[in-house]
Amino acid sequence: MMARSLRLAFLGCLLLVGCASLSLEQRRSASSHLAINAGWHRLNLVTDPFVLAAFVPTHLQLGEVLTIYIEGDGLAWIDSSTPSLDPTPLNALALKLAMKHPSGAVAYLARPCQYIAGEDRIGCEKKYWTSHRFSPVVVESTNTAIEKMKQRFHAKNIELIGYSGGGAIATLVAAKRNDVTRLITIAGNLDHEAWTSLHHISRLSGSLNPASAWLAVVNIPQLHFVGAKDSNMPLVIAQSYQAQFPESKRPELMVVDGMGHDCCWVENWPALYAQSKHQNVFTQP
């Protein structure tokens, strides 16, 4: 059953980019070239137990708030029964979103074992991109990396933006911090128990569930984007998360016409992000 947990995501990537034809080196180099061509450079952030890859603009605009984009689950499965040996994404969508960030201090953070090679590839057990992808050790590692970037760039506060599974991580990290000014997710897996139930796939047995962390994030301004055409992470998943909150403090959901799980967030992101600045923090009772 566990091997079916990313069946839908696998089929989607196969149709979208022909994942079977891309080697690991091609996946790693594609994002590096993308970042370098945009004037960004790479950081390797040492945490326990992972080394996490990050990309930041070479001439980072310093500011009180550092916006950090967190990547999705990546290539977790080769096919419906075979876990990937490396979760480096086929389409680094969160990196592309980060590079579209309109202004201010911005950074991108990969998930454990994405883009990591050689002696830095420690702790990279398959469970950390399958059943334990949102586990306490993954959340704590991400939180440590975020703290390192905050200190490195002299920020006072953090804005977290997570795509797909990165939305779950962003929410779980926000639950551990007191400096998050805003939480945004795009096609976020905000309730993986509702998600696995919806698709009749195995539970993420070693993972924390963002929906269960609602009390720790209840006072953080939030906005969760949902694609109207997203069959992988449909509106009902975000609604299941939203329903955990008191009625007067339910985080806002924004359904965007024409958007699927992967398409077409990047092209429309500057306008959507600008629009998010004018959204209410909470829905009205």
N, C-alpha and C positions, 0 to 999 in steps of 0.2 A: 504493500500500500504506500509506503513512504516514497518509493521511487516514482509515484504518480504525482507528487506534490507540485511539480512545476511543469506538468504536461502541457497545460495551456500556454504558459510562457514559452516553452520550447517550440511549440507549433507556430507561435507568433513570430519568434525570431527567425525560424526557418523560412517562413514566407516572406519576411521583411528583408533579410539581408543574406540569405543563403549561408547560415552559420556553419554548416558542415564543410564549406570550402575555405574557411578562414583558419589559419594556423594560430597557435598561441602567440608566436612572435609577431604575426600580423596584427593581432588584437592589441598587443602591448604597444607596438610602434605607432599604430594609427592614432591613438590618443596622444602620445608624446608629440608626434608631428603636428597634430591639431593644436596642442597647447603652445608649442614653440612658434608655430606660424602666427599665433595670435599674440605673441609677446609675453607668454607665461613661462614659468620654469617650475621644475619639480622639487618637492621636498620629501624626504623619507622620515617619518615621525616614529620614533621608538617608543612603544608602549609595552605593557605586559598583557598577553604574550606576543602580540603582533607588531610588525612594522607596517605602518599604514602610509600609503602613498597620498600625496596632496599636490595640487598645482595652484600656484598663485601668480598674479601679474608680476612681471619683473620690476616694474615701477609701481608698487602697490600704493594706492591712495590711502594714507592713514586716516583714521577717524575714530570717534568714540565707539561706534558700532561696527563690528566685523560680521558681514554676512557670509555664512558657510553653507555651501550646497553639498548634500550628501547623496552619493550614487545609489542606484537601485541594486537589485540582487545579482545582476550580471549573468554570466553563463553558468548557471548552477547545474544544469543537466545537458548531456549530449543528446540523449533521446529519452523516451518515456520510461526507460528502465535503467539508464546508466548515468550516474552522477558525473559531472565534469571533474577533470583533474585540476582545473584552475578556473576560478570564477571571473576572471578578467572580462569585462563586458564586450559584447559585439558592437554595441552602439552606446557610447558614453554620453547618454542623454543629459545627465546632470552636469557634466562638464560643459556641454554645449549651452545649457541654460546659464551656467555661471558666467560664461564668456559673453552672454547677452545682457548681463546685469547692467542696468542703466548707469549707475554712479555709486560712488562710495567704496569703502574697503570691502573686498570680496575674496573668497578662497573656495577651493573645491577639495572635498575629502572623499577618497575611495573607501570601499568596504574592505574588511580583512582579506588579504591574499590577492586582491586585485592589483595587477601590474607589478607584483613582487617576484623577484627572482633571486637565485643564488643563496648566499648565506643569510640574506634577509628573510628568506621564506621559512620562518619559524612559526610553529603553532598551526600550520595550515592543514588541519584535518578536514575531511569532506563535510563533516557534520556542521562546520561553521558557515557553510553556504547552503545547507539543506535544512535539517531538522532544528539546528541550534543557531540559525542565522540571526535571531534576535535574542540570543542568550545573555545572561548577566555579564559574562566575560567579554562578549562583543560590545555590549553597551558601555561597559567601563573602559575598554580600550579606546573606543571612539570618543568618549568623554575626555580621556587623558589627552588624546591628540588635539581635540578642540581647545583644551586649556593651554597646551603648548603653543598653538597658533595665536591664541588671545594674548599670551604674554609676549610672544615674538613680535607682534605688530602693535603692542601697546594699546589694545582696545579695552574699553571699560565694560562693554556689553556685547551680546551675541544675538544675531538673527539667524535662525535655522530654517533652511529650505531643503526638504527631502523629496526625492522622486521615487515612486513605487515603494519597494521595500525600504529605501532610504527614508521615506516618510515615517515608517514605523520606528526606525532608529532615531530620527530627529525628535520624535515625540518622547521616546523613552529616555533620551539624553536630557531633553528639556525638563523632564520630571526630576532629574537629579541636580539641577542647577538653579541658582537664584539670580542669574544675570541675563536671562533670555528675554529680550524685549518683544519678540514676535516669533511665532511658529507658523510656517507655511508648508503645506504638502501638495504635491502634484501627482494625481493618480495613486495616492498613498494607500498602503496596506495598514489601515488604522484599526482593524479588528481581524486578526488572522484566524481566529476561531470561526467567525462568521464567514470568512473567505473560504476556508477549507470545507466548511459545511455546505456552502453554496455550490461549490464545484465537485462535491463528493470525493474529496481527496484526503490523504492522510493528514492528521494534525501535526503541527510543528511542535513536537513533544518537548523539545528542550528550550523553547523560546518564551520570553516574556510577551505579554499582549498589551499593546498600547491602550486598548479600551479599558483595561484593568488599572491603568495608571492615571485615570481621569482626575482624581482628587489632587494629585501633585501638580497638575497643569491647569487647574480650573481657573486660575487668575492670570494666565498668560494669554495675551491677545493671539488669536489663531484665525487662519483662513485655510480651507481645504478645497483645492480645485479638483473637480471630477469631470472626466470627459463624457459627454452625452453618448458617445459611441463606444465607450470602453466596456467591453464584455468581460474582460479579465478582472477589473476592479470597478464594478458598477456602483451606482449611487447608493445602493442598499448597504454596502460595506461602510461607507462614511456615515450613513445614517445610524448604523448600529453603534458606532463610536459616539456620535453626537448624542444619542439617547441616554448615554450613561450620565450625562451632566444634568444638574438642576435646570429647570426650564428657563430660568432667567439668565443663565450663563452658558447656554449651549453654543459651542463654537460655530462660526458661520461656514456654510458650504456654498461653493459657487460651481454650478453646472455650466460647462462651456460647450456650446453647440459645435459640432463638427470634429471634436477631439476624440481620438481613441486612446489606447494605452500609451502608444509611442508617438502617434501623429496627432496634431501638428504643433506641439507645445513650443518647440524652439523658435519657429518662425513668428509665433504670436506672443512670445514671452515678454518683450519690453512693454507692450501695451497692457498685457494682463497684470504684470507687476505694478505698473503705474496705477491701474485700476484698483489693485488691492490696497493701495495707500488710502483709498477713500471708502473702504468697506467698514461697516460696523464691527466692533470687536465681538459682540455677542448678538445672537438673534433675540428678537423681542418676545416676551412671554405672550 
